[in-house]
Amino acid sequence: QVQLEESGGGVVQLGGSLRLSCTASGGISNLYSMGWYRQYPEKRFPGNQRELVAEMFNDGLKNYADSVKGRVTISRDNAANAVFLQLDGLKPEDTAVYYCNAATNAIMYYNKRTDWGQGTQVTVSS
């Protein structure tokens, strides 16, 4: 099992930026996918599920949610088993808990048997 540890969340004002980091450990390397999901406050969206923000595969392919395209950049440092999420032009609706996610191989990925971090809070004030 992969252990994921996130950092970099915080409180920023409208239009601000944050850089989230996630490091994977557990004797693994070359993770098939690493990415970020977010879950909105329950008060705002009762029962909402985690949604994909961005993901990056070990061949360099990136995938972004339409809602963040142009404002978010995902990158990886495969040697360090790390993934980063640069958030720019933040809006109040970006307020959520951001979770790091990783899949060790394609089978795990497509069967949704992935690993999760504990989450880091991002709050954008207006």
VENBEL-V378682 format. One record per pair of residues at least 24 apart in sequence whose ideal C-beta (glycine too) atoms are under 10 Angstrom apart, sorted by the first residue. I is the first residue (numbers start at 0). J is the second residue. Records with the same first field share a line. If there is no record, write none. Layout:
I = J + J
//
This chain:
0 = 25 + 26 + 27 + 103 + 114
1 = 25 + 26 + 27 + 30 + 33 + 80 + 99 + 100 + 101 + 102 + 103 + 107 + 113 + 114 + 115 + 116
2 = 26 + 27 + 101 + 114 + 116 + 117
3 = 30 + 33 + 80 + 81 + 82 + 98 + 99 + 100 + 101 + 113 + 114 + 115 + 116 + 117 + 118
4 = 81 + 99 + 116 + 117 + 119
5 = 35 + 82 + 84 + 96 + 97 + 98 + 99 + 115 + 116 + 117 + 118 + 119 + 120
6 = 99 + 116 + 119
7 = 83 + 84 + 85 + 86 + 97 + 119 + 121
8 = 86 + 95 + 96 + 97 + 118 + 119 + 120 + 121 + 122
9 = 119 + 120 + 121 + 122 + 123
10 = 94 + 120 + 121 + 122 + 123 + 124
11 = 86 + 89 + 93 + 94 + 121 + 122 + 123 + 124
12 = 89 + 91 + 123 + 124 + 125
13 = 88 + 89 + 90 + 91 + 93 + 123 + 124 + 125
14 = 87 + 88 + 89 + 90 + 123 + 125
15 = 86 + 87 + 88 + 89 + 90 + 123 + 124
16 = 70 + 85 + 86 + 87 + 88 + 89
17 = 84 + 85 + 86 + 87 + 89 + 93 + 97 + 119 + 121 + 122 + 123
18 = 72 + 74 + 83 + 84 + 85 + 86 + 87
19 = 52 + 71 + 73 + 82 + 83 + 84 + 85 + 86 + 97 + 98 + 99 + 119 + 121
20 = 76 + 79 + 81 + 82 + 83 + 84 + 99 + 119
21 = 75 + 80 + 81 + 82 + 83 + 84 + 97 + 98 + 99 + 100 + 101 + 116 + 119
22 = 76 + 79 + 80 + 81 + 82 + 83 + 99 + 116
23 = 79 + 80 + 81 + 82 + 99 + 101 + 103 + 114 + 116
24 = 80
25 = 80 + 101 + 103 + 114
27 = 80 + 101 + 103 + 104 + 114
28 = 57 + 77 + 78 + 80 + 103
29 = 57 + 77 + 78 + 80 + 103 + 104
30 = 55 + 56 + 57 + 75 + 77 + 80 + 82 + 101 + 102 + 103 + 104 + 107 + 108 + 113 + 114
31 = 56 + 57 + 58 + 101 + 102 + 103 + 104 + 105 + 106 + 107 + 108 + 109 + 113
32 = 56 + 57 + 60 + 62 + 75 + 82 + 100 + 101 + 102 + 103 + 104 + 105 + 107 + 108 + 113
33 = 57 + 73 + 74 + 75 + 76 + 77 + 80 + 81 + 82 + 83 + 99 + 100 + 101 + 102 + 113 + 114
34 = 61 + 62 + 63 + 73 + 75 + 82 + 84 + 98 + 99 + 100 + 101 + 102 + 108 + 113
35 = 64 + 67 + 71 + 73 + 82 + 83 + 84 + 86 + 97 + 98 + 99 + 100 + 116 + 119
36 = 64 + 95 + 96 + 97 + 98 + 99 + 100 + 113 + 115 + 116 + 118
37 = 64 + 66 + 67 + 84 + 93 + 94 + 95 + 96 + 97 + 98 + 118 + 119 + 121
38 = 95 + 96 + 97 + 98 + 118
39 = 92 + 93 + 94 + 95 + 96
40 = 94 + 95 + 96 + 120 + 122
43 = 91 + 92 + 94 + 95
44 = 95
47 = 95
49 = 95 + 96 + 97 + 98 + 100 + 115 + 118
50 = 95
51 = 100
52 = 84 + 86 + 93 + 95 + 97 + 98 + 100
53 = 82 + 84 + 85 + 86
54 = 82 + 100 + 101 + 102 + 108
55 = 82 + 83 + 84
56 = 102 + 105 + 108
57 = 102 + 104 + 105
66 = 90 + 92 + 93
67 = 93
84 = 119 + 121
86 = 121 + 123
88 = 123
89 = 121 + 122 + 123 + 124
90 = 123 + 125
91 = 122 + 123 + 124 + 125
92 = 123 + 125
93 = 121 + 122 + 123
94 = 120 + 121 + 122 + 123 + 124 + 125
95 = 119 + 120 + 121 + 122 + 123
96 = 120 + 121 + 122
97 = 121
//
